[in-house]
Amino acid sequence: MKYNLMPLKYFIDVVETHGFISAAKRNYVSETAVSSAISKLEKSYIHR
């Protein structure tokens, strides 16, 4: 099974930088990409 750990990294970066914009800049992606990844991460844990 293949796992994508980027959503978890984005989540950690949001916590460390206190915001989605800072986390997005840290990872060279859009704020939307960070938000979408974290949303999918949340949904995957809710449906367990």
mmCIF file of the N, C-alpha and C atoms, coordinates in Angstrom:
data_MODEL
# 
_entry.id   MODEL 
# 
loop_
_atom_site.group_PDB 
_atom_site.id 
_atom_site.type_symbol 
_atom_site.label_atom_id 
_atom_site.label_alt_id 
_atom_site.label_comp_id 
_atom_site.label_asym_id 
_atom_site.label_entity_id 
_atom_site.label_seq_id 
_atom_site.pdbx_PDB_ins_code 
_atom_site.Cartn_x 
_atom_site.Cartn_y 
_atom_site.Cartn_z 
_atom_site.occupancy 
_atom_site.B_iso_or_equiv 
_atom_site.pdbx_formal_charge 
_atom_site.auth_seq_id 
_atom_site.auth_comp_id 
_atom_site.auth_asym_id 
_atom_site.auth_atom_id 
_atom_site.pdbx_PDB_model_num 
ATOM 1   N N  . MET A 1 1  ? 0.844   -1.179 0.000  1.00 0.00 ? 1  MET A N  1 
ATOM 2   C CA . MET A 1 1  ? 0.000   0.000  0.000  1.00 0.00 ? 1  MET A CA 1 
ATOM 3   C C  . MET A 1 1  ? 0.891   1.244  0.000  1.00 0.00 ? 1  MET A C  1 
ATOM 4   N N  . LYS A 1 2  ? 0.533   2.202  -0.825 1.00 0.00 ? 2  LYS A N  1 
ATOM 5   C CA . LYS A 1 2  ? 1.315   3.431  -0.961 1.00 0.00 ? 2  LYS A CA 1 
ATOM 6   C C  . LYS A 1 2  ? 0.654   4.557  -0.157 1.00 0.00 ? 2  LYS A C  1 
ATOM 7   N N  . TYR A 1 3  ? 1.454   5.250  0.639  1.00 0.00 ? 3  TYR A N  1 
ATOM 8   C CA . TYR A 1 3  ? 0.952   6.347  1.453  1.00 0.00 ? 3  TYR A CA 1 
ATOM 9   C C  . TYR A 1 3  ? 1.530   7.670  0.967  1.00 0.00 ? 3  TYR A C  1 
ATOM 10  N N  . ASN A 1 4  ? 0.690   8.701  0.996  1.00 0.00 ? 4  ASN A N  1 
ATOM 11  C CA . ASN A 1 4  ? 1.127   10.057 0.683  1.00 0.00 ? 4  ASN A CA 1 
ATOM 12  C C  . ASN A 1 4  ? 1.210   10.818 2.007  1.00 0.00 ? 4  ASN A C  1 
ATOM 13  N N  . LEU A 1 5  ? 2.408   11.186 2.396  1.00 0.00 ? 5  LEU A N  1 
ATOM 14  C CA . LEU A 1 5  ? 2.604   11.851 3.675  1.00 0.00 ? 5  LEU A CA 1 
ATOM 15  C C  . LEU A 1 5  ? 2.574   13.378 3.589  1.00 0.00 ? 5  LEU A C  1 
ATOM 16  N N  . MET A 1 6  ? 2.431   13.907 2.376  1.00 0.00 ? 6  MET A N  1 
ATOM 17  C CA . MET A 1 6  ? 2.417   15.364 2.225  1.00 0.00 ? 6  MET A CA 1 
ATOM 18  C C  . MET A 1 6  ? 1.275   16.036 2.999  1.00 0.00 ? 6  MET A C  1 
ATOM 19  N N  . PRO A 1 7  ? 0.060   15.486 2.998  1.00 0.00 ? 7  PRO A N  1 
ATOM 20  C CA . PRO A 1 7  ? -0.984  16.148 3.799  1.00 0.00 ? 7  PRO A CA 1 
ATOM 21  C C  . PRO A 1 7  ? -0.612  16.256 5.274  1.00 0.00 ? 7  PRO A C  1 
ATOM 22  N N  . LEU A 1 8  ? 0.043   15.249 5.803  1.00 0.00 ? 8  LEU A N  1 
ATOM 23  C CA . LEU A 1 8  ? 0.479   15.308 7.195  1.00 0.00 ? 8  LEU A CA 1 
ATOM 24  C C  . LEU A 1 8  ? 1.558   16.369 7.384  1.00 0.00 ? 8  LEU A C  1 
ATOM 25  N N  . LYS A 1 9  ? 2.479   16.464 6.434  1.00 0.00 ? 9  LYS A N  1 
ATOM 26  C CA . LYS A 1 9  ? 3.510   17.510 6.487  1.00 0.00 ? 9  LYS A CA 1 
ATOM 27  C C  . LYS A 1 9  ? 2.876   18.890 6.424  1.00 0.00 ? 9  LYS A C  1 
ATOM 28  N N  . TYR A 1 10 ? 1.897   19.060 5.537  1.00 0.00 ? 10 TYR A N  1 
ATOM 29  C CA . TYR A 1 10 ? 1.207   20.350 5.442  1.00 0.00 ? 10 TYR A CA 1 
ATOM 30  C C  . TYR A 1 10 ? 0.543   20.697 6.773  1.00 0.00 ? 10 TYR A C  1 
ATOM 31  N N  . PHE A 1 11 ? -0.102  19.711 7.397  1.00 0.00 ? 11 PHE A N  1 
ATOM 32  C CA . PHE A 1 11 ? -0.763  19.944 8.680  1.00 0.00 ? 11 PHE A CA 1 
ATOM 33  C C  . PHE A 1 11 ? 0.247   20.406 9.732  1.00 0.00 ? 11 PHE A C  1 
ATOM 34  N N  . ILE A 1 12 ? 1.375   19.712 9.806  1.00 0.00 ? 12 ILE A N  1 
ATOM 35  C CA . ILE A 1 12 ? 2.418   20.091 10.765 1.00 0.00 ? 12 ILE A CA 1 
ATOM 36  C C  . ILE A 1 12 ? 2.922   21.502 10.478 1.00 0.00 ? 12 ILE A C  1 
ATOM 37  N N  . ASP A 1 13 ? 3.105   21.817 9.211  1.00 0.00 ? 13 ASP A N  1 
ATOM 38  C CA . ASP A 1 13 ? 3.577   23.156 8.842  1.00 0.00 ? 13 ASP A CA 1 
ATOM 39  C C  . ASP A 1 13 ? 2.556   24.237 9.179  1.00 0.00 ? 13 ASP A C  1 
ATOM 40  N N  . VAL A 1 14 ? 1.280   23.943 9.022  1.00 0.00 ? 14 VAL A N  1 
ATOM 41  C CA . VAL A 1 14 ? 0.238   24.910 9.407  1.00 0.00 ? 14 VAL A CA 1 
ATOM 42  C C  . VAL A 1 14 ? 0.326   25.182 10.905 1.00 0.00 ? 14 VAL A C  1 
ATOM 43  N N  . VAL A 1 15 ? 0.498   24.141 11.697 1.00 0.00 ? 15 VAL A N  1 
ATOM 44  C CA . VAL A 1 15 ? 0.606   24.312 13.147 1.00 0.00 ? 15 VAL A CA 1 
ATOM 45  C C  . VAL A 1 15 ? 1.864   25.110 13.505 1.00 0.00 ? 15 VAL A C  1 
ATOM 46  N N  . GLU A 1 16 ? 2.988   24.739 12.900 1.00 0.00 ? 16 GLU A N  1 
ATOM 47  C CA . GLU A 1 16 ? 4.251   25.415 13.219 1.00 0.00 ? 16 GLU A CA 1 
ATOM 48  C C  . GLU A 1 16 ? 4.269   26.872 12.781 1.00 0.00 ? 16 GLU A C  1 
ATOM 49  N N  . THR A 1 17 ? 3.661   27.178 11.640 1.00 0.00 ? 17 THR A N  1 
ATOM 50  C CA . THR A 1 17 ? 3.710   28.552 11.123 1.00 0.00 ? 17 THR A CA 1 
ATOM 51  C C  . THR A 1 17 ? 2.477   29.372 11.500 1.00 0.00 ? 17 THR A C  1 
ATOM 52  N N  . HIS A 1 18 ? 1.514   28.734 12.120 1.00 0.00 ? 18 HIS A N  1 
ATOM 53  C CA . HIS A 1 18 ? 0.282   29.391 12.569 1.00 0.00 ? 18 HIS A CA 1 
ATOM 54  C C  . HIS A 1 18 ? -0.578  29.907 11.424 1.00 0.00 ? 18 HIS A C  1 
ATOM 55  N N  . GLY A 1 19 ? -0.530  29.223 10.279 1.00 0.00 ? 19 GLY A N  1 
ATOM 56  C CA . GLY A 1 19 ? -1.392  29.664 9.185  1.00 0.00 ? 19 GLY A CA 1 
ATOM 57  C C  . GLY A 1 19 ? -1.204  28.878 7.905  1.00 0.00 ? 19 GLY A C  1 
ATOM 58  N N  . PHE A 1 20 ? -2.251  28.890 7.103  1.00 0.00 ? 20 PHE A N  1 
ATOM 59  C CA . PHE A 1 20 ? -2.249  28.181 5.830  1.00 0.00 ? 20 PHE A CA 1 
ATOM 60  C C  . PHE A 1 20 ? -1.347  28.872 4.802  1.00 0.00 ? 20 PHE A C  1 
ATOM 61  N N  . ILE A 1 21 ? -1.343  30.188 4.802  1.00 0.00 ? 21 ILE A N  1 
ATOM 62  C CA . ILE A 1 21 ? -0.532  30.914 3.818  1.00 0.00 ? 21 ILE A CA 1 
ATOM 63  C C  . ILE A 1 21 ? 0.951   30.658 4.060  1.00 0.00 ? 21 ILE A C  1 
ATOM 64  N N  . SER A 1 22 ? 1.378   30.726 5.299  1.00 0.00 ? 22 SER A N  1 
ATOM 65  C CA . SER A 1 22 ? 2.786   30.474 5.624  1.00 0.00 ? 22 SER A CA 1 
ATOM 66  C C  . SER A 1 22 ? 3.184   29.041 5.306  1.00 0.00 ? 22 SER A C  1 
ATOM 67  N N  . ALA A 1 23 ? 2.308   28.105 5.595  1.00 0.00 ? 23 ALA A N  1 
ATOM 68  C CA . ALA A 1 23 ? 2.587   26.696 5.289  1.00 0.00 ? 23 ALA A CA 1 
ATOM 69  C C  . ALA A 1 23 ? 2.687   26.486 3.785  1.00 0.00 ? 23 ALA A C  1 
ATOM 70  N N  . ALA A 1 24 ? 1.828   27.151 3.044  1.00 0.00 ? 24 ALA A N  1 
ATOM 71  C CA . ALA A 1 24 ? 1.864   27.033 1.584  1.00 0.00 ? 24 ALA A CA 1 
ATOM 72  C C  . ALA A 1 24 ? 3.173   27.600 1.036  1.00 0.00 ? 24 ALA A C  1 
ATOM 73  N N  . LYS A 1 25 ? 3.587   28.742 1.548  1.00 0.00 ? 25 LYS A N  1 
ATOM 74  C CA . LYS A 1 25 ? 4.850   29.337 1.097  1.00 0.00 ? 25 LYS A CA 1 
ATOM 75  C C  . LYS A 1 25 ? 6.029   28.438 1.443  1.00 0.00 ? 25 LYS A C  1 
ATOM 76  N N  . ARG A 1 26 ? 5.991   27.835 2.604  1.00 0.00 ? 26 ARG A N  1 
ATOM 77  C CA . ARG A 1 26 ? 7.072   26.945 3.036  1.00 0.00 ? 26 ARG A CA 1 
ATOM 78  C C  . ARG A 1 26 ? 7.217   25.744 2.098  1.00 0.00 ? 26 ARG A C  1 
ATOM 79  N N  . ASN A 1 27 ? 6.101   25.296 1.530  1.00 0.00 ? 27 ASN A N  1 
ATOM 80  C CA . ASN A 1 27 ? 6.097   24.111 0.676  1.00 0.00 ? 27 ASN A CA 1 
ATOM 81  C C  . ASN A 1 27 ? 6.002   24.431 -0.813 1.00 0.00 ? 27 ASN A C  1 
ATOM 82  N N  . TYR A 1 28 ? 6.046   25.705 -1.155 1.00 0.00 ? 28 TYR A N  1 
ATOM 83  C CA . TYR A 1 28 ? 5.986   26.153 -2.557 1.00 0.00 ? 28 TYR A CA 1 
ATOM 84  C C  . TYR A 1 28 ? 4.741   25.640 -3.281 1.00 0.00 ? 28 TYR A C  1 
ATOM 85  N N  . VAL A 1 29 ? 3.611   25.689 -2.588 1.00 0.00 ? 29 VAL A N  1 
ATOM 86  C CA . VAL A 1 29 ? 2.326   25.305 -3.177 1.00 0.00 ? 29 VAL A CA 1 
ATOM 87  C C  . VAL A 1 29 ? 1.313   26.398 -2.851 1.00 0.00 ? 29 VAL A C  1 
ATOM 88  N N  . SER A 1 30 ? 0.137   26.282 -3.444 1.00 0.00 ? 30 SER A N  1 
ATOM 89  C CA . SER A 1 30 ? -0.907  27.278 -3.176 1.00 0.00 ? 30 SER A CA 1 
ATOM 90  C C  . SER A 1 30 ? -1.575  27.004 -1.831 1.00 0.00 ? 30 SER A C  1 
ATOM 91  N N  . GLU A 1 31 ? -2.194  28.041 -1.304 1.00 0.00 ? 31 GLU A N  1 
ATOM 92  C CA . GLU A 1 31 ? -2.959  27.892 -0.070 1.00 0.00 ? 31 GLU A CA 1 
ATOM 93  C C  . GLU A 1 31 ? -4.092  26.889 -0.282 1.00 0.00 ? 31 GLU A C  1 
ATOM 94  N N  . THR A 1 32 ? -4.682  26.887 -1.459 1.00 0.00 ? 32 THR A N  1 
ATOM 95  C CA . THR A 1 32 ? -5.757  25.952 -1.793 1.00 0.00 ? 32 THR A CA 1 
ATOM 96  C C  . THR A 1 32 ? -5.258  24.507 -1.726 1.00 0.00 ? 32 THR A C  1 
ATOM 97  N N  . ALA A 1 33 ? -4.046  24.263 -2.202 1.00 0.00 ? 33 ALA A N  1 
ATOM 98  C CA . ALA A 1 33 ? -3.481  22.913 -2.162 1.00 0.00 ? 33 ALA A CA 1 
ATOM 99  C C  . ALA A 1 33 ? -3.322  22.434 -0.715 1.00 0.00 ? 33 ALA A C  1 
ATOM 100 N N  . VAL A 1 34 ? -2.854  23.299 0.144  1.00 0.00 ? 34 VAL A N  1 
ATOM 101 C CA . VAL A 1 34 ? -2.689  22.948 1.555  1.00 0.00 ? 34 VAL A CA 1 
ATOM 102 C C  . VAL A 1 34 ? -4.054  22.686 2.187  1.00 0.00 ? 34 VAL A C  1 
ATOM 103 N N  . SER A 1 35 ? -4.986  23.572 1.944  1.00 0.00 ? 35 SER A N  1 
ATOM 104 C CA . SER A 1 35 ? -6.325  23.432 2.499  1.00 0.00 ? 35 SER A CA 1 
ATOM 105 C C  . SER A 1 35 ? -7.006  22.151 2.032  1.00 0.00 ? 35 SER A C  1 
ATOM 106 N N  . SER A 1 36 ? -6.902  21.847 0.760  1.00 0.00 ? 36 SER A N  1 
ATOM 107 C CA . SER A 1 36 ? -7.522  20.635 0.208  1.00 0.00 ? 36 SER A CA 1 
ATOM 108 C C  . SER A 1 36 ? -6.890  19.379 0.782  1.00 0.00 ? 36 SER A C  1 
ATOM 109 N N  . ALA A 1 37 ? -5.576  19.375 0.893  1.00 0.00 ? 37 ALA A N  1 
ATOM 110 C CA . ALA A 1 37 ? -4.880  18.211 1.431  1.00 0.00 ? 37 ALA A CA 1 
ATOM 111 C C  . ALA A 1 37 ? -5.272  17.952 2.881  1.00 0.00 ? 37 ALA A C  1 
ATOM 112 N N  . ILE A 1 38 ? -5.375  19.008 3.668  1.00 0.00 ? 38 ILE A N  1 
ATOM 113 C CA . ILE A 1 38 ? -5.744  18.850 5.073  1.00 0.00 ? 38 ILE A CA 1 
ATOM 114 C C  . ILE A 1 38 ? -7.201  18.420 5.193  1.00 0.00 ? 38 ILE A C  1 
ATOM 115 N N  . SER A 1 39 ? -8.057  18.937 4.338  1.00 0.00 ? 39 SER A N  1 
ATOM 116 C CA . SER A 1 39 ? -9.461  18.531 4.335  1.00 0.00 ? 39 SER A CA 1 
ATOM 117 C C  . SER A 1 39 ? -9.598  17.031 4.043  1.00 0.00 ? 39 SER A C  1 
ATOM 118 N N  . LYS A 1 40 ? -8.854  16.546 3.060  1.00 0.00 ? 40 LYS A N  1 
ATOM 119 C CA . LYS A 1 40 ? -8.875  15.110 2.744  1.00 0.00 ? 40 LYS A CA 1 
ATOM 120 C C  . LYS A 1 40 ? -8.320  14.293 3.900  1.00 0.00 ? 40 LYS A C  1 
ATOM 121 N N  . LEU A 1 41 ? -7.290  14.803 4.554  1.00 0.00 ? 41 LEU A N  1 
ATOM 122 C CA . LEU A 1 41 ? -6.708  14.128 5.708  1.00 0.00 ? 41 LEU A CA 1 
ATOM 123 C C  . LEU A 1 41 ? -7.740  14.010 6.829  1.00 0.00 ? 41 LEU A C  1 
ATOM 124 N N  . GLU A 1 42 ? -8.454  15.094 7.097  1.00 0.00 ? 42 GLU A N  1 
ATOM 125 C CA . GLU A 1 42 ? -9.505  15.080 8.112  1.00 0.00 ? 42 GLU A CA 1 
ATOM 126 C C  . GLU A 1 42 ? -10.573 14.059 7.788  1.00 0.00 ? 42 GLU A C  1 
ATOM 127 N N  . LYS A 1 43 ? -11.017 14.048 6.550  1.00 0.00 ? 43 LYS A N  1 
ATOM 128 C CA . LYS A 1 43 ? -12.074 13.113 6.133  1.00 0.00 ? 43 LYS A CA 1 
ATOM 129 C C  . LYS A 1 43 ? -11.618 11.668 6.258  1.00 0.00 ? 43 LYS A C  1 
ATOM 130 N N  . SER A 1 44 ? -10.359 11.409 5.955  1.00 0.00 ? 44 SER A N  1 
ATOM 131 C CA . SER A 1 44 ? -9.864  10.024 6.056  1.00 0.00 ? 44 SER A CA 1 
ATOM 132 C C  . SER A 1 44 ? -9.845  9.532  7.500  1.00 0.00 ? 44 SER A C  1 
ATOM 133 N N  . TYR A 1 45 ? -9.643  10.427 8.456  1.00 0.00 ? 45 TYR A N  1 
ATOM 134 C CA . TYR A 1 45 ? -9.636  10.025 9.859  1.00 0.00 ? 45 TYR A CA 1 
ATOM 135 C C  . TYR A 1 45 ? -11.039 9.992  10.440 1.00 0.00 ? 45 TYR A C  1 
ATOM 136 N N  . ILE A 1 46 ? -11.942 10.780 9.939  1.00 0.00 ? 46 ILE A N  1 
ATOM 137 C CA . ILE A 1 46 ? -13.318 10.784 10.419 1.00 0.00 ? 46 ILE A CA 1 
ATOM 138 C C  . ILE A 1 46 ? -14.039 9.496  10.022 1.00 0.00 ? 46 ILE A C  1 
ATOM 139 N N  . HIS A 1 47 ? -13.739 8.980  8.851  1.00 0.00 ? 47 HIS A N  1 
ATOM 140 C CA . HIS A 1 47 ? -14.444 7.812  8.322  1.00 0.00 ? 47 HIS A CA 1 
ATOM 141 C C  . HIS A 1 47 ? -13.785 6.493  8.709  1.00 0.00 ? 47 HIS A C  1 
ATOM 142 N N  . ARG A 1 48 ? -13.000 6.471  9.737  1.00 0.00 ? 48 ARG A N  1 
ATOM 143 C CA . ARG A 1 48 ? -12.367 5.222  10.182 1.00 0.00 ? 48 ARG A CA 1 
ATOM 144 C C  . ARG A 1 48 ? -13.194 4.560  11.238 1.00 0.00 ? 48 ARG A C  1 
# 
